[in-house]
Amino acid sequence: MKKARAGVRLRGFLSLSATACVFGLGVVLAKLLTGVFSPVFLACLALGCGGLLITLLLLITRRPLLPTASWAIWGNLLVLGVFGTALPLVLVIAGFTLTSAVVSGVLIQAQGPAAVLLAALMLRERPSLAQLIGIAIIILGGVLVVVRPDLSFQADALGVALVLAGAVGYGFALIPAKRLAGKVDTLQVSAMRFLIGVIFVAPLLYFQPALMTGAISWETVAVFALYVLTSYCAGYILQQDGLRFLKAWEAAATLQTLPVFAALFAVLILHETVAPLQIAGVLAVIVGGIIIARGGGDA
């Protein structure tokens, strides 16, 4: 029994680790794409294309798009799509334009503590003291990976507030997602959160001064396709699948490894250099992850 439970938890950690990996790749790909698309337009395109692709997958596998569920399930889907997907995305995009990359990268790490706190209040999940220490170590490691001495620390109070609000929203998203895990098909949850999200974001395009900031090319199309397939399809599907086996706070802690993967792909794709501080951050994330993974408990 204990071995079976460990195997289930391992599957959950592997799914969420893979999620963090493709999300980290998405950070680098988005950096390339924002040279061509405005951030809000990119978000709208990615949400829409991601939703349509997963809908197509549902049709191919002959599964219904809309779940047969209670009003409570539909309420969680609506909350997840608006307050856990679209609104945080818009807030973070707006905040990033007012703060430096370093400040934004540090602030976005608040999604982890927010998820842990909300999971304790709303789902009554209780990590052990050792696991809380592991979470703190992972967050510290993520901050060290993001912070680089050669980057600006410029920040605006409004920008800080927007990024923090978006980070809390991303942390909150794991609550309705966890409530839906195991009750609604993983593909249905992912499709609905994207389609609901794009309906919320699309009207904001009217207020954008320009949708395109550069010339589009076949290379741009290829990068965008990879971005959608990884971050907006595989990433969210893996995240929802992993939530079936882990608690929401465990999922949040695992996703805090995202900066490590983002730094790795930045080195491989953008040929950025790695500072000693970033290496220390990677090691801290690994240590924190080991501490958390050693903890037990049912999801």
C-alpha positions in Angstrom: 0.0 0.0 0.0 2.8 2.4 1.0 4.7 1.5 -2.2 1.7 2.1 -4.4 1.0 5.5 -2.7 4.7 6.5 -3.3 4.3 5.5 -6.9 1.2 7.7 -7.3 3.0 10.6 -5.7 6.0 10.1 -8.0 3.8 10.3 -11.0 2.3 13.5 -9.7 5.8 15.1 -9.1 6.9 13.9 -12.6 3.9 15.5 -14.2 4.3 18.8 -12.4 8.1 18.8 -13.0 7.4 18.4 -16.7 4.9 21.2 -16.4 7.5 23.5 -14.9 9.9 22.4 -17.7 7.6 23.4 -20.6 6.5 26.6 -18.8 10.2 27.5 -18.4 10.6 26.9 -22.2 7.5 29.1 -22.7 9.2 32.0 -20.8 12.0 32.0 -23.4 9.7 31.5 -26.4 7.5 34.3 -25.2 10.5 36.6 -25.0 11.2 35.9 -28.6 7.5 36.4 -29.6 7.0 39.7 -27.8 9.3 41.2 -30.4 6.6 40.6 -33.0 3.3 40.5 -31.1 2.0 42.8 -28.4 1.8 41.0 -25.0 -2.0 41.1 -24.8 -2.4 40.0 -28.4 0.1 37.1 -27.8 -1.8 36.0 -24.7 -5.1 36.1 -26.6 -3.7 34.1 -29.6 -2.1 31.6 -27.3 -5.3 31.0 -25.2 -7.5 30.8 -28.3 -5.2 28.4 -30.2 -4.6 26.3 -27.1 -8.3 26.0 -26.5 -9.0 25.1 -30.1 -6.2 22.5 -30.3 -7.4 20.7 -27.1 -11.0 20.9 -28.4 -9.8 19.2 -31.6 -8.1 16.5 -29.5 -11.4 15.9 -27.6 -13.2 15.5 -30.9 -10.6 13.1 -32.3 -10.8 11.0 -29.1 -14.6 11.2 -29.3 -15.0 12.8 -25.9 -17.5 15.6 -25.3 -16.2 19.2 -25.0 -18.7 20.1 -22.3 -18.6 18.1 -19.1 -21.9 16.7 -17.7 -21.5 18.3 -14.2 -23.2 20.1 -11.4 -23.4 23.9 -10.9 -20.5 23.6 -8.5 -18.3 22.1 -11.2 -19.3 24.8 -13.7 -18.6 27.4 -11.0 -15.1 26.1 -10.5 -14.5 26.0 -14.3 -15.6 29.7 -14.6 -13.5 30.8 -11.6 -10.5 28.9 -13.0 -10.9 30.4 -16.5 -11.4 34.0 -15.4 -9.7 34.5 -12.0 -7.1 31.7 -12.3 -6.1 32.1 -15.9 -7.1 35.2 -17.8 -7.1 37.9 -15.1 -3.6 36.9 -13.6 -2.2 36.8 -17.2 -3.4 40.3 -17.9 -2.2 41.6 -14.5 1.2 40.1 -14.9 1.6 41.4 -18.5 0.6 44.9 -17.4 2.9 44.7 -14.4 5.9 43.5 -16.4 5.7 46.7 -18.5 6.2 48.8 -15.4 9.0 46.8 -13.6 12.3 45.4 -14.5 12.8 41.7 -15.4 14.5 41.1 -12.1 11.8 42.6 -9.9 9.1 40.9 -11.9 10.8 37.6 -11.7 11.2 37.8 -8.0 7.6 39.0 -7.4 6.1 36.2 -9.5 7.6 33.7 -7.0 4.8 34.9 -4.6 2.5 32.5 -6.4 4.0 29.6 -4.4 3.3 31.0 -0.8 -0.1 32.2 -2.0 -1.0 28.7 -3.1 0.2 27.2 0.1 -1.8 29.7 2.2 -5.0 29.4 0.1 -4.7 25.6 0.1 -4.5 25.6 3.9 -7.6 28.0 4.2 -9.8 26.6 1.4 -8.7 22.9 1.0 -7.5 22.4 4.6 -4.1 21.0 3.4 -1.4 21.1 6.0 2.3 20.7 5.0 4.7 19.6 7.7 7.3 22.0 9.1 10.0 20.2 7.1 8.0 20.6 3.9 7.5 24.3 4.7 11.2 24.7 5.0 11.6 22.9 1.7 9.1 25.4 0.1 11.1 28.3 1.5 14.4 26.9 0.1 12.8 26.4 -3.3 11.5 30.0 -3.4 14.9 31.3 -2.3 16.5 29.3 -5.0 14.1 30.6 -7.6 14.8 34.1 -6.6 18.6 33.5 -6.9 18.1 32.1 -10.4 16.2 35.2 -11.4 18.4 37.8 -9.8 21.4 38.9 -11.9 23.8 41.8 -11.0 23.9 43.1 -14.6 20.1 43.6 -14.8 18.1 46.6 -13.6 16.1 46.6 -10.4 13.9 49.5 -11.5 10.3 49.1 -10.2 7.1 51.1 -10.1 4.6 50.8 -7.2 1.7 50.1 -9.5 3.8 47.5 -11.5 4.7 45.8 -8.2 1.1 45.6 -7.1 0.0 44.3 -10.5 2.6 41.5 -10.6 1.9 40.5 -7.0 -1.9 40.4 -7.7 -1.2 38.3 -10.8 1.1 35.9 -8.8 -1.7 35.5 -6.2 -4.1 34.7 -9.0 -1.8 32.0 -10.4 -1.5 30.5 -6.9 -5.3 30.7 -6.5 -5.7 28.8 -9.8 -4.5 25.6 -8.2 -7.5 25.6 -5.8 -10.4 25.3 -8.4 -8.0 23.1 -10.5 -7.5 20.7 -7.6 -11.3 20.6 -6.9 -11.8 19.7 -10.6 -9.0 17.1 -10.7 -10.5 13.6 -10.9 -14.0 14.9 -11.3 -13.8 16.4 -14.8 -11.8 15.0 -17.7 -8.3 16.7 -17.8 -8.7 17.7 -21.4 -12.1 19.2 -20.8 -10.8 21.3 -17.9 -7.9 22.6 -20.0 -10.0 23.4 -23.0 -12.7 25.2 -21.0 -10.2 27.3 -19.0 -8.6 28.5 -22.2 -11.9 29.2 -24.1 -13.3 31.0 -21.1 -10.0 32.9 -20.7 -9.9 34.1 -24.3 -13.5 35.4 -24.1 -12.3 37.5 -21.1 -9.1 38.7 -22.7 -10.3 39.4 -26.2 -12.2 42.7 -25.5 -8.9 44.2 -24.1 -7.5 44.1 -27.7 -9.7 47.1 -28.5 -7.6 49.2 -26.1 -4.2 48.1 -27.5 -2.4 50.8 -29.6 -0.9 48.2 -31.8 -1.3 44.4 -32.1 1.9 43.8 -34.0 5.3 45.2 -33.0 7.4 43.6 -35.7 7.3 41.7 -39.0 6.0 38.1 -38.9 8.1 35.3 -40.6 7.9 31.6 -41.0 10.4 31.3 -38.1 8.0 33.3 -35.9 5.1 31.0 -36.9 7.2 28.0 -35.9 8.2 29.5 -32.6 4.5 30.4 -31.9 3.4 26.9 -32.7 6.0 25.4 -30.4 4.9 27.9 -27.7 1.3 26.9 -27.9 1.9 23.2 -28.1 4.3 23.2 -25.1 3.1 25.9 -22.6 -0.6 26.1 -23.5 -1.3 22.4 -24.4 1.2 20.0 -22.8 1.9 22.2 -19.8 -1.6 22.8 -18.6 -2.7 19.2 -19.4 0.3 17.8 -17.4 -0.5 20.2 -14.6 -4.1 19.2 -14.3 -3.1 15.5 -14.5 -0.5 16.0 -11.7 -3.1 17.5 -9.5 -4.9 14.2 -9.4 -2.0 12.7 -7.4 -0.7 15.7 -5.4 -2.0 18.2 -3.0 -2.4 21.8 -4.3 0.5 23.1 -2.2 2.7 20.3 -3.4 1.9 21.2 -7.0 2.7 24.8 -6.2 6.0 24.0 -4.7 7.0 21.8 -7.7 6.0 24.6 -10.1 8.4 26.9 -8.2 11.2 25.1 -10.1 10.1 27.0 -13.3 12.9 29.6 -13.1 15.5 26.9 -13.2 14.1 25.5 -16.4 13.7 29.1 -17.8 17.4 29.8 -17.0 18.4 26.5 -18.7 16.5 27.2 -21.9 17.8 30.8 -21.9 21.3 29.4 -22.0 20.5 26.8 -24.7 18.3 29.0 -26.9 19.3 32.6 -26.2 23.0 31.8 -25.3 22.8 33.7 -22.1 25.5 33.1 -19.5 25.0 31.6 -16.1 26.3 33.4 -13.0 27.5 31.6 -9.8 24.5 33.0 -8.0 22.2 31.2 -10.4 24.0 27.9 -9.9 23.6 28.3 -6.2 19.9 28.9 -6.8 19.6 25.7 -8.9 21.2 23.7 -6.1 18.8 25.3 -3.5 15.8 24.3 -5.7 17.0 20.7 -5.9 17.5 20.5 -2.1 14.1 22.0 -1.4 12.5 19.6 -3.9 14.1 16.6 -2.2 12.8 17.8 1.2 9.2 18.2 -0.1 9.3 14.9 -2.0 10.3 13.0 1.1 7.0 14.1 2.8 4.1 11.8 2.8 0.3 12.3 2.7 -2.6 11.5 0.4 -3.6 14.0 -2.3 
